[in-house]
Every structure is written in C-alpha cells, then in structure tokens.
Amino acid sequence: MEQYHESRTKKVSSGTGGSRVKFRDKKLIHGGKRFTATKVGEKTVKSTEKMKGGKGKIKLKKASSVNVLTKEGMKKAKILGVMESHRPDYARENIITKGAILKTDLGKVKVTNRVGQDGIVNGVLIQ
C-alpha cells in the first residue's frame, strides 16, 4: 500500500496538516545560569558553583595567565589584554571568551576553551 500523505518535512505541522502538540511546559531548571564574564586581572580569582547531583563547577572570575601551545610545547604566558572578540564590547572590557585573541608577552594567542566553565585559560599561539 502506498503512503497517502506526504512525509513530514516541516517543523510546525504534522503530515495531515494538523498542528503539533507541545511536548511539555518550560521549566525554571532548564534556563541555565548567568554568563561568567572572565576578565583580565593581576591575580587569578576562581569560584565554585553547585550543580545538579551535588557536583561542582569551577568558574574563573579573573585570569592573569594563559597556557599557550607552541611548537616547543606548552608554556605559561602573562595576559596583557584582549585584542579581538566576537563582540566588540568584550574586547573593550577585557572579557575573555572562547575564540578571543589575547595579547600576551609571547605574542598573539587564540583561546581554545570555554574559560568561564573550565576554570583555566588555554590557547594556541598565532603566527
């Protein structure tokens, strides 16, 4: 027997033209937490935050150094400032995010990890 209705390709409606029923209501727990705006500072400042199931996550509030991957290996470099970010405001305010380009004493470094969630700044040296 051939299929009478066309297969579902749209997100909103079912194959027969009827609208889909909502799966469930929004829950407060599914909203997530506030963005940790990690800034450049003289000293490294970390804080721990409780998570679901009794786990903890280390959040980085201020960062003074970055672990840089070079051709020779890993080196630790002092952060002088944020040169570029995906938002111009973050570069002006020295907020470090993934993909931001930092000015260090070794040269330009691109951040490769999620700084606010990992509790450390890792990056790759840009030539």
N, C-alpha and C positions, 0 to 999 in steps of 0.2 A: 504494500500500500504506500502510495506517495504521500509526502507531507503536504498538507493542505495550506498551512500558514508558512510565511517566510520565517527564517531563523532570526533570533533576536540579535540586532546589531546596535540598537540604541541603548543608552543607559536608563532613560526615563521610563519608557513604556515596555510592556510585555509584547509577545508576538501577536496577540489578538487585538491589541490597541488599548487594553485596559492599563491603568496606571499601576505602578508597583506600590506595595505596602511598605511603610517604613519599618526597618528591621528592629530598631529599639530607640528609646529616647537618649539624649545626650546625658552623660554622667559627669559630675564635677571632677572625678578622679582622672578622667581621660583628657583633661585640659592641659596637663603638663605644668612645669614650673617656670619661674621667671628666667629670662636670659641672664647669664653671668657675664657681665661686661668686664673682662680681664684687662687691666690697664698696666702700663709700663710704670715701674716704681723702683725705688732704691733697694728695697728688701722684698723677698718673696713672701706673700701672705696667702695662706690656704685656709679653707674651712670645710668641715664635713657636714653633709646633709643626709638626713634619714630618708630611706627609700622603702618601697613596698617589700614586705617579707623580712624586715629587720636588717636589710643591707644598708651600707653607707656609701656615699659617693664623695670623693674629694674634689672640691671646687677651688679653682685658682682665682683669687681676687686681684692680686698684683704679682707681676713677674719681673725679675731683674736679669735673668739669663735664659739662653736658649741652647738646646742640644743640637748641634749642626752636623749633618752628614757631609763629609768632604771626601775627596779621593783617597786621602791618607787614612780616614776612619772618622769616628765620632769625636767632636771637640765641643767644649763649652765656651760660649761667647756671651759677652755683655750686650744687652739690648740698649740701643741709643734712642730709638723711636720707631714709629710706624710710618712707612713711606706711602704705601698704597693699600687699599682695602676695597671690598666690594661696595662699600658705602663711603662717600667722601667724609661724612661726619665722623666715622670711626677713625680715619686717618688723622683728622684734626685733633680728636680727643685722645689719641694713643690707645685705642681699644684693639686688642689682639683677637683675631678670629682665624678660622681655617682659611687658607688661601691668601692671607695678608702677607705683604712683603715688608720685612723688618730691616732696619738699618742697624748693623752690628759692627763691632770692631774687626771682624773678619771680612765683612762686605755685606752684600745683599743676601737675605735669607728668606725663602718662602716657607710659611708654616704649613705643615702637612697633617696635623692632628687637630682634634676638637679640644681647644685649650681649656675652656670652662668646665668640661666634663672629665678630662683626663687628669687634671692636676699638674700638668707639666707641659712645657713648650718644646716641640720637636720641629726641625726644619731641614731644608736642603739648601746648600749654597748655590746661588745663581751666578753664572759667569757673565 
